[in-house]
Amino acid sequence: MELIGYSICSIGSLGLRNARACVSNISVTNSFIKNSDNGLRIKTWQGGSGSVSRVSFSNIHMDTVKNPIIIDQYYCLTKNCPNQTSAVYITNVSYKNIKGTYDAKAASMHLACSDAVPCTNLTMSNVKLHPAQPQQPVLNPFCWNAYGSWMAMTIPPVYCLLYRDPLAMPSSDLRLC
C-alpha cells in the first residue's frame, strides 16, 4: 500500500482484546502532516499477537506535530491497565527523510516497545525534527526496548536506540502472519 500527498498516518489499535494482527508491506511517502497530535504512529494493545513488518516512512514533512514519530506497544485507554507479556511484534520499520517541526512539550520520538516482545530493526536515516518554537528546550528521544540504528544525521540524535538485536525473537508470530 502506498499513500501519497497530504496524509496523517497511524497504524493502530492492533491486538485489541487479545486479537491477532498481521500488517506488512506499508509505504508512506511524499506526505505533509500539519498541526496533528500524531504523525507517524504504530499503536498496539498489550495482550495482542501477530506482527507489523516492512513499514517504510519516507519523504515526510511535518509542521507543528505533537508526536512526530511514535511506536506504542503499551496502548491503553486508562492508566490502570495491567502489564501483559504478549504483544504484536514490530520489526523492519524505516524512517527516511523525515523533516520539520514538532511541539516540544513531548519528545520528537517516542519508541515504547514491550519488555517481552521488543521492536527490532528500526532504522532512522536523515531525520531532522526541530521544536516549532526555537526557545523551547529539546527533549531527548524516548526509547524502551527498541532495537535498530540511525544511519545518517538524525536531529535530535537517537542515542537511546539499542544496536544489537535481542537474543530471543518471537519468530512464531512472524510465521503465522
KAMOFEN-V474286 format. One record per backbone hydrogen bond with DSSP energy under -1.0 kcal/mol. NH is the residue of the N-H (numbers start at 1). CO is the residue of the C=O. If there is no record, write none. Layout:
# KAMOFEN-V474286
NH:CO / NH:CO
This chain:
# KAMOFEN-V474286
3:27 / 5:30 / 7:32 / 11:41 / 14:43 / 18:15 / 19:16 / 21:49 / 23:51 / 25:53 / 26:54 / 27:1 / 28:56 / 29:3 / 30:58 / 31:59 / 33:61 / 35:63 / 39:67 / 40:68 / 41:9 / 42:70 / 43:11 / 44:72 / 45:14 / 47:86 / 48:45 / 49:19 / 51:21 / 52:89 / 53:23 / 55:92 / 56:26 / 57:94 / 58:28 / 59:96 / 60:97 / 61:31 / 62:99 / 63:33 / 65:101 / 66:36 / 67:37 / 69:108 / 70:40 / 71:110 / 72:42 / 73:112 / 75:44 / 89:50 / 91:52 / 92:120 / 94:55 / 95:123 / 96:57 / 97:125 / 99:60 / 100:128 / 101:62 / 102:130 / 103:65 / 106:103 / 110:69 / 111:142 / 112:71 / 113:144 / 119:145 / 120:90 / 122:147 / 123:93 / 124:149 / 125:95 / 128:98 / 129:155 / 130:100 / 132:102 / 136:133 / 142:109 / 144:111 / 147:119 / 148:162 / 149:122 / 151:124 / 155:127 / 161:158 / 162:146 / 171:169 / 173:170 / 175:171 / 176:172
